[in-house]
Amino acid sequence: MDAEATGSAPVAVADVANAEPGQEGRMEHVVIIGAGLGGLRTVEFLRAAGFAGRIGLVGDEPHEPYDRPPLSKQILAGQWPEERAVLHRGGLAELDISVYLGRSALGVERTAVELDDGTRLRYDALVVATGVRPRRLPGQPDHPGWHILRTLEDCRRLRNSISRSRSLLVVGAGFIGAEVAATARTAGLEVTMLEALPTPFARVLGEQMGQLCAQLQTSHGVTVRCGVRLEGFLDTSPDRNGTGHGGIAVRLSDGSIVRADCGVVGVGTVVEGGWLTGLGVGTDGGLLCDATGLVEGTDNVYAVGDIAAWRHPTVGDRPRIEHWTSAAEQAAVVAQRIAGKQITRHADVVPYFWSDQYGLTLQLIGRADLATSVEVLHDPGVIKGTVAGYFADGTLVAVLAFHAPRLLNRYRRLVAAGASTHEVWSTAAELTSR
């Protein structure tokens, strides 16, 4: 069928569907599946690199590409209008691309991808930027009081529930859950957070820093229950509190029952790569890529963002790094490669992540997952200003800071250089003496 562009602004429609592949290795037609940060940045970097060929951008949401981090904070709290999250303020028309919004990829071959409306897009290069989906718990009901948070529609539904509720149950003490808890608590709701591990964030940040994250929540009145598993979702009675439903309830592994007006599940993510079967590549741990984003086992398919498992240029492993900055960095590298330009940087050498909670910004640089030990470099006696170093065999691999951007910036170079414990503590002593 004929391709039709959609979106709030008029968008040029290139004949990507009927175009023939480029000859002699020339990239003339690029299709990008996923209209989030990674997909849009790939478009922008391609044009900035001088790529003049045709580009098709496919997104399964009806919206123009928008920023996701504010969904758990400013937009959920009603502090920002939704329009403020739009990523390309100039409008997509100025990028001279074909846009297919509200459509999903059903299947793919080596030179073409098929959309759910029957559109068939031929490509010389395919970029997969679909991201991942929130993990659902076994038995999780389709109930108006239960929420996940990934899309703008998810945020709207959760915001509506919070505005009509007095209590919120957060299942999973990850960063999304912590940010939603902070937003709801700031709005005056009673908040309970459940975590199956003995300490929140322990797998990511270690026991000591995980406890500090939990303390940040409890100091603002959140009830944090750790070491308990959710055993089942319970039926609820008719609407009593004006929420439009009877609230939600769960049974825990210790036999207790927790009730609330609404709840959100944030227990990690899953990769949905069934539509990629035609490429003959595995997707269980994400799309395995080399250090420039080329999907292993292909010669013209690339991946960026949460779904991409890039080979680290020095460590050699293939982590999936679900960070905002990583998606943008990867997009720049892939765009340079497709455009035939010299690749001037490696992505994800020093990943960066941040989380805003209760007016404090938690910032993490590096790979905390590689650490074998954690040492507190700066301890002001309160949460704000605390800085911890993560070490692997005496080498600095990551630094975590609780609202201490000046200190964090001084350690960024040390993380990139793989500084020794001695160098790190010398820097800590110098910064403390000032």
Buried (B, 14 or more C-beta within 10 A) or exposed (E): EEBEBBBEEEBBBBEBBEBEBBEEEEBBBBBBBBBBBBBBBBBBBBBBBEBEBBBBBBBBBEBBBBBBBBBBBBBBBEEBEBEEBBBBEEBBBEBBBBBBBBBBBBBBEBBBBBBBEEBBBBBBBBBBBBBBBBBEBEEBEEBBBBBBBBBBEBBBBBBBBBEBBBBBBBBBBBBBBBBBBBBBBBBEBBBBBBBBBEBBBBEBBBEBBBBBBBBBBEEBEBBBBBEBEBBEBEEBEEEEBEBEBBBBBBBBEEEEEBBBBBBBBBBEBEBEBEBBEEBEBEBEEBBBBBBBBBBBEBEBBBBBBBBBBBBBEEBEEBBBBBBBBBBBBBBBBBBBBBBEBEBEEBBBBBBBBBBBBBEBBBBBBBBBBBBEEBBBBBEEEEBBBBBBBBBBEEBBBBBBBBBBEEBBEBBBEBBEEBBBBEBBBEBBEEBEEE
